[in-house]
């Protein structure tokens, strides 16, 4: 099983994903680590990625998702903004769980402004929200909650999922 924690830049995917993986004692992967340097340069320069830019990155992430089909668990933090991207990533497969971190643009913008160690400039925030398609089969949580509460909510949801579908 792999849990994909997704949402716009600054929604807390990495923070929540790392905490969830620690609680589950499983591997954590950040999709940002899989971007080719050309994508990072483009975003750092304030240019949004095109679907053509994203496709090799999404395919690489799909390999990671498929590699965890039979594992006890892993967590992937990934933007996965469009339904078509989530389709490439394998959302809907029995071993994939979807957790959207969503919230007000003002909170996300303040988080992005506070970051000094990330390539995503605040100028791309609007394009992130324009791409965001919130429809999914999974759990949606508000980023207005404390990180520990978000991790607890995800953990409880996963436990309920495993009780409802014990063979997965």
TORSESE-139087 format. One record per residue: residue number from 1; x negated, y negated, z negated of N, C-alpha, C in turn; residue in one letter. Coordinates in steps of 0.001 Angstrom, whole numbers, plus 500000, padded with zeros to 6 digits. Each point is the difference from the previous one (the first is absolute). Layout:
TORSESE-139087
NODE  resi     nc1     nc2     nc3    cac1    cac2    cac3     cc1     cc2     cc3  resn
NODE   NUM       X       Y       Z       X       Y       Z       X       Y       Z     A
...
END
This chain:
TORSESE-139087
NODE  resi     nc1     nc2     nc3    cac1    cac2    cac3     cc1     cc2     cc3  resn
NODE     1  499158  501180  500000  500842  498820  500000  499111  498755  500000     X
NODE     2  500469  498980  500706  499330  498703  499976  501058  498927  499808     X
NODE     3  499724  499091  499091  500895  498883  499727  499409  498796  500700     X
NODE     4  500773  499381  500876  499529  498814  500704  500673  498794  499370     X
NODE     5  499180  499151  499379  500459  498767  499382  499757  498908  501037     X
NODE     6  501098  499346  500430  499857  499088  501125  500718  498672  499759     X
NODE     7  499665  499024  500852  500579  498664  499922  499029  498997  500594     X
NODE     8  500359  498740  499923  499163  498940  500571  498723  499836  499186     X
NODE     9  499028  499324  500596  498761  499685  499289  500341  499196  498757     X
NODE    10  499409  500372  498871  500248  499289  498760  501168  500527  499185     X
NODE    11  500631  501062  500467  501152  500554  499266  499580  500895  498834     X
NODE    12  498722  500338  499932  499507  500808  498888  499775  501457  500337     X
NODE    13  499922  500323  501276  499834  501399  500428  498774  500659  499383     X
NODE    14  498876  499313  500053  498762  500579  499482  500044  500129  498481     X
NODE    15  500444  498966  499326  500087  500033  498538  500904  501132  499535     X
NODE    16  501189  500079  500575  500968  501025  499589  499538  501377  500470     X
NODE    17  499471  500071  501218  499525  501284  500524  498885  500595  499155     X
NODE    18  499036  499179  499613  498897  500490  499154  500517  500459  498639     X
NODE    19  500895  499223  499407  500542  500364  498682  500830  501277  500089     X
NODE    20  500764  500140  501079  500807  501206  500186  499100  501222  500185     X
NODE    21  498980  499867  500822  499068  501115  500228  499293  500392  498706     X
NODE    22  499634  499017  499198  499360  500301  498716  500964  500756  499090     X
NODE    23  501236  499565  499971  501002  500668  499151  500262  501426  500480     X
NODE    24  499996  500189  501313  500250  501325  500581  498729  500847  500084     X
NODE    25  498869  499410  499652  498679  500624  500165  499826  500587  501399     X
NODE    26  500181  499120  500983  499820  500414  501398  499209  498924  500736     X
NODE    27  499696  500249  501244  499203  499084  500814  500799  498770  500394     X
NODE    28  499278  498884  500113  500579  498751  500490  499258  499587  501261     X
NODE    29  500760  499549  500990  499431  499511  501253  500610  498643  500308     X
NODE    30  499171  499064  500438  500468  498682  500403  499861  499915  501517     X
NODE    31  501108  499771  500670  499986  499937  501464  499065  498923  500527     X
NODE    32  499790  498944  499216  499078  498943  500431  498595  500541  500258     X
NODE    33  499624  501044  499274  498669  500589  500175  499839  500722  501334     X
NODE    34  501097  500216  500712  499975  500742  501260  500103  499084  501228     X
NODE    35  500139  498693  499773  500067  499064  501131  498642  499929  500690     X
NODE    36  499983  500007  501322  498738  499750  500701  499576  498549  499761     X
NODE    37  498718  499742  500121  499478  498657  499727  500648  498941  500891     X
NODE    38  500373  500359  501226  500640  499030  500895  501338  499525  499428     X
NODE    39  500741  500901  499370  501273  499607  499383  499766  499055  498829     X
NODE    40  499015  500308  499186  499706  499161  498833  499543  498616  500452     X
NODE    41  499161  499957  501028  499541  498710  500535  501169  499187  500530     X
NODE    42  500903  500661  500689  501154  499317  500576  500881  499416  498895     X
NODE    43  500311  500815  498990  500840  499520  498904  499284  498917  499194     X
NODE    44  498716  500187  499755  499219  498993  499263  500025  498657  500716     X
NODE    45  500086  500049  501322  500076  498787  500804  501390  499416  500101     X
NODE    46  500953  500603  499294  501366  499464  499983  500880  500481  501130     X
NODE    47  499554  501032  500727  500792  500520  501106  500709  501293  499567     X
NODE    48  501320  500071  500207  500690  501243  499664  499608  501117  500968     X
NODE    49  500034  501223  499517  499702  501147  500848  501167  500282  500935     X
NODE    50  499677  500540  501168  501022  500466  500928  500229  501489  499745     X
NODE    51  501047  500539  500580  500244  501433  499881  498834  500799  500586     X
NODE    52  499398  499488  501077  498850  500685  500602  498812  500018  499036     X
NODE    53  499826  498909  499230  498935  499958  498990  500261  501034  498909     X
NODE    54  501264  500153  499641  500361  500862  498866  499995  501491  500334     X
NODE    55  500259  500358  501243  500216  501407  500342  498844  500924  499603     X
NODE    56  498742  499710  500323  498919  500909  499572  499925  500115  498469     X
NODE    57  500234  498899  499316  500004  499978  498535  501131  500877  499456     X
NODE    58  501195  499842  500557  501143  500814  499561  499758  501482  500270     X
NODE    59  499414  500316  501147  499708  501409  500312  498995  500601  499028     X
NODE    60  499011  499217  499599  499013  500461  499019  500684  500247  498644     X
NODE    61  500911  499099  499636  500731  500166  498741  500923  501217  500057     X
NODE    62  500559  500279  501172  500855  501177  500149  499201  501279  499733     X
NODE    63  498754  500030  500441  499144  501158  499705  499852  500175  498490     X
NODE    64  499855  498904  499290  499901  500034  498545  501301  500530  499385     X
NODE    65  501119  499520  500489  501309  500459  499515  500148  501501  500236     X
NODE    66  499685  500442  501198  500130  501428  500333  499061  500862  499161     X
NODE    67  498844  499470  499649  499029  500757  499199  500510  500259  498582     X
NODE    68  501029  499269  499584  500531  500166  498644  501351  500706  499972     X
NODE    69  500319  500692  501075  501275  500716  500067  500114  501039  498897     X
NODE    70  498922  500711  499721  500031  501071  499006  499286  499631  498701     X
NODE    71  499650  498730  499830  499268  499611  498794  500950  499762  498839     X
NODE    72  499443  499963  498804  500824  499733  498817  500429  498545  499956     X
NODE    73  499349  499174  500768  500406  498605  500060  498884  499074  500389     X
NODE    74  500381  498892  500601  499102  498906  500344  500868  498759  500140     X
NODE    75  499363  498849  499893  500696  498729  500151  499274  499188  501061     X
NODE    76  500764  499443  500926  499470  499141  501055  500678  498643  499900     X
NODE    77  499214  498939  499903  500510  498635  500065  499840  499523  501438     X
NODE    78  501119  499612  500607  499984  499643  501421  501125  499011  500279     X
NODE    79  499767  499051  500879  501049  499018  500307  501230  500660  500613     X
NODE    80  499852  500819  501034  501105  500764  500611  501256  499155  500211     X
NODE    81  499832  498810  500543  501086  499023  500041  501157  500362  500923     X
NODE    82  499723  500591  501122  501055  500337  500968  500379  501468  499913     X
NODE    83  501247  500280  500328  500470  501391  500022  499164  500824  500982     X
NODE    84  499602  499407  501116  499205  500742  500983  498634  500383  499418     X
NODE    85  499410  499142  499177  498728  500330  499356  500202  501143  499011     X
NODE    86  501106  499937  499268  500282  501046  499016  500255  501333  500697     X
NODE    87  500570  499955  501190  500179  501225  500776  498660  500624  500368     X
NODE    88  499052  499182  500421  498664  500498  500328  499341  500594  498755     X
NODE    89  500204  499348  498862  499375  500449  498753  500603  501297  499456     X
NODE    90  501183  500375  500484  500611  501243  499540  501080  499825  498949     X
NODE    91  500483  498774  499815  501123  499799  499100  501144  500883  500476     X
NODE    92  500687  500623  499080  501079  500920  500351  499564  501451  499941     X
NODE    93  498685  500251  500005  499515  501367  499841  500236  500454  498555     X
NODE    94  500197  501288  499779  500307  500474  498644  498949  499668  498945     X
NODE    95  498738  499851  500397  498953  499748  499006  499671  498519  499807     X
NODE    96  500771  499110  500622  499743  498564  499907  501093  499327  499170     X
NODE    97  499575  499205  499027  500926  499208  499194  499723  498533  500261     X
NODE    98  501060  499208  500137  499917  498600  500380  500401  499096  498841     X
NODE    99  499100  499063  499642  500285  499023  498946  499683  498607  500543     X
NODE   100  501047  499201  500178  499851  498624  500472  499927  499061  498810     X
NODE   101  498958  499181  499970  499882  498922  499018  500438  498718  500700     X
NODE   102  501077  499415  499515  500607  498860  500685  500242  498871  499005     X
NODE   103  499998  498789  500500  500264  498877  499125  499946  498671  500723     X
NODE   104  500197  498938  499249  500059  498666  500590  498671  499562  500615     X
NODE   105  500123  499283  501100  498831  499486  500704  499156  499097  499096     X
NODE   106  500641  499289  499084  499260  499093  499112  499038  500771  499090     X
NODE   107  500435  501140  499482  499126  500812  499144  498849  500560  500818     X
NODE   108  500304  500514  501171  498962  500578  500856  498980  498927  500387     X
NODE   109  500491  498820  500376  499095  498908  500394  499079  499615  498851     X
NODE   110  500523  499929  498783  499148  499629  498868  498944  501071  499739     X
NODE   111  500354  501254  500202  499020  501081  499833  498911  499911  501059     X
NODE   112  500406  499734  501244  499003  499899  501074  499055  498827  499760     X
NODE   113  500539  498888  499525  499160  498833  499726  498997  500273  498888     X
NODE   114  500368  500869  499062  499122  500311  498867  498895  500990  500369     X
NODE   115  500157  500697  501131  499005  501004  500387  498783  499350  500631     X
NODE   116  498848  500528  499639  498755  499518  500602  499254  501131  500700     X
NODE   117  500483  501219  499853  499255  501161  500486  500723  500756  501108     X
NODE   118  500847  499311  500763  500758  500697  501036  499948  499214  501296     X
NODE   119  500068  500718  501112  499886  499370  501314  501291  499363  500496     X
NODE   120  501135  500258  499363  501293  499508  500485  500245  498559  499523     X
NODE   121  499998  499037  500935  500265  498615  499587  501502  499763  499795     X
NODE   122  500318  499006  499194  501417  499685  499735  500717  499542  501265     X
NODE   123  499259  499545  500998  500625  499544  501238  500706  501128  500738     X
NODE   124  499654  501254  499691  500645  501142  500659  501209  500522  499233     X
NODE   125  500315  499395  498869  501111  500487  499184  501326  499953  500756     X
NODE   126  500235  498922  500706  501267  499870  500738  500154  501134  501014     X
NODE   127  498915  500340  500708  500079  501075  500997  500261  501348  499319     X
NODE   128  499481  500174  498791  500249  501235  499253  501494  500143  499693     X
NODE   129  500606  498933  499506  501427  500055  499676  500861  500138  501260     X
NODE   130  499555  499418  501114  500737  500146  501259  500003  501455  500470     X
NODE   131  498905  500722  499779  499900  501403  500412  500713  500954  499040     X
NODE   132  500182  499596  498755  500507  500894  498964  501409  500487  500293     X
NODE   133  500112  501307  500180  501282  500693  500158  500177  500824  498727     X
NODE   134  500945  499602  499170  500150  500594  498675  500744  501329  499987     X
NODE   135  500601  500401  501089  500769  501249  500030  499070  501203  499897     X
NODE   136  500275  500879  499027  499205  501222  499856  500730  500960  499079     X
NODE   137  499585  501240  500077  500509  501037  499102  499017  500116  498856     X
NODE   138  500256  499345  498927  499073  500042  498885  500419  499040  498916     X
NODE   139  499018  499513  499278  500220  499135  498845  499540  498590  500342     X
NODE   140  500839  499003  499683  499634  498602  500153  499974  499375  498610     X
NODE   141  498900  499336  499686  499842  499375  498686  499631  498530  500159     X
NODE   142  500455  499189  499055  499693  498576  499996  498639  499748  499375     X
NODE   143  499195  499201  500677  498678  499653  499480  500092  499028  498828     X
NODE   144  501200  499602  499650  500185  499127  498848  499859  500767  498684     X
NODE   145  499937  501324  500077  499807  500836  498816  498502  500120  499685     X
NODE   146  499701  500316  498757  498621  500212  499577  499446  501256  500673     X
NODE   147  498697  500012  500302  499410  501170  500657  500270  501315  499268     X
NODE   148  499889  500011  498679  500232  501249  499263  501455  500465  500135     X
NODE   149  500929  499047  500111  501406  500366  500203  500222  500574  501399     X
NODE   150  499302  499450  500975  500104  500520  501370  499463  501427  500066     X
NODE   151  498852  500234  499385  499415  501344  499997  500928  500978  499291     X
NODE   152  500582  499579  498896  500937  500865  499273  501228  500314  500852     X
NODE   153  500531  499012  500694  501172  500207  500852  499676  500979  501136     X
NODE   154  498821  499862  500586  499590  500908  501081  499844  501419  499453     X
NODE   155  499363  500123  498859  499786  501315  499385  501333  500689  499713     X
NODE   156  500941  499267  499426  501319  500577  499714  500715  500407  501284     X
NODE   157  499900  499168  501024  500627  500311  501280  499398  501266  500608     X
NODE   158  498676  500121  499936  499334  501194  500533  500412  501251  499226     X
NODE   159  500122  499884  498687  500453  501141  499189  501418  500408  500396     X
NODE   160  500870  499019  500213  501364  500303  500433  500002  500630  501384     X
NODE   161  499131  499541  500882  499875  500565  501338  499578  501462  499925     X
NODE   162  499039  500312  499129  499502  501369  499917  501042  500929  499375     X
NODE   163  500823  499471  499089  501085  500822  499444  501080  500266  501052     X
NODE   164  500269  498998  500832  501031  500143  501033  499529  500883  501162     X
NODE   165  498686  500013  500247  499408  500758  501118  498795  500769  499490     X
NODE   166  500184  501040  499202  498875  500693  499371  499024  500660  500966     X
NODE   167  500402  500306  501199  499089  500680  500934  499076  499035  500729     X
NODE   168  500234  498699  499886  499160  499021  500714  498829  499584  499173     X
END
